Amino acid sequence: AFPIENKKVAMHKMHETIYLSKIQTDLLTDLLYNVGYKEKPTTRSIIKCYYPHNAILFMNSNKKVFAYIELCFTCEKNVLSSEKIKTGEFCTEKYELLKQLFKKFGIKYTGDQFN
């Protein structure tokens, strides 16, 4: 699970950390906010593993985490640290696009590996 100590993100326990540039941040937020269902899906496969290997951390200028999105690429579930985070709906295509974007950013590891 996500490493939390004393109600704070335990950065020293992270396997891999990437800080995004402005351009990378724009690409990520575009994907989070502008990709989703055009219509509500009627079916969905369910895998109940939920063991998140990835997260998107939102940090202030002092690198203090104030919000996060946990991601499990295997079962395609996520957990938002706050109801204030609005990402639109996650779908299989959005997870695949996130996986490709993470790979482009140089992130090497997920629960199911990128390659």
N, C-alpha and C positions, 0 to 999 in steps of 0.2 A: 504494500500500500504506500501511499504518499508519505514521505518522511516529515513528521511534525514533532517538534520538541518544545515544550513550554509555550504551546499555542502559536509557534512560529515555524515557518518552513526551515527544515534542517538542510541548508544548502550543501554542507560538507558531506552529506549522505547521498547526494545526487551522483548517478553514474556518469552522466554527461550533461554539460551545460553550454548552451549557445546563446549569446546576446545578439539580438537582431539589429540590423541597421534600419534607418528610416524607410528605405525602399523595401526591405524584407518585412518590416512591420506593416507597411501599406499592403503588400501582397497577402499577408496573413489575414489582416482585418477585412480585406475585400472578399476573401474566400469565406471567412466566418459569417459575415453579414449579408453577402449577396448570393450565396449558393444554398439552395434548399429545394424543397418540394414545390412544384407549381400547384399540385392538388394533393390532398391528404391521401397517403397510401392506404390500401385496403388490407395488405398482407405484409408480414415481415418475419424473417427467420429469427429465432431466438437462441442464443448461446448464453449460458449463465456463468461464464467463467469470471468475469470482471476482476481482472488483475492488471491494473493500469501500469504501463511501463513508461508512459510519456505524460507530460503536462506542459501547459502554456502558463507561464508565470507573468503576472503583471507587477512591475516594480516601479517605485518612485525614483527620484533622482539620487537617493542615497542607497539604491539597490535593496530596499526593504520591500518584500512581497506584500501586496495589499489585496490581491485576488489571484485565483488560479482556475484552470480548467484541467481536470484529470482526464486522460484518454486511454481507452483500451482498444487497440486496433483489432484484436482477436474477436471480441464479441460485439464490437462497435457500440459500446456504451461510454458515457462520460458523466462526470460529476462536476458541477460548478460550485465554487466556494461561496457564492453569494447569489441571491435572486437578482441583484443589480446587473449581473453579467447577462447580456442578451446576445446570443449567437445565432439565432434562427434555429431551425430544426436540423439535426444531423441525419444524414442518409448514407447509404453505402457509397455513393459517388463522392460525397463530401469527405468521407474518411479516406477514400482512395486519393483524392486531390490533396488532402492534408499530408498523407504519406509521401506523395511525390514532392510536395513543397518542402517537407522536412528533409528529404533526401537531397534536394537542390541546395538547401541551407547548410548541408554538411553533417546533419544528424545521422549517426551511424546505427543506432540501436532502437529497436522496439521489441515488444514481446514476440512478434512473429518475424522479425528481421525485415529489412527492406529489400534484400536480394536473395 
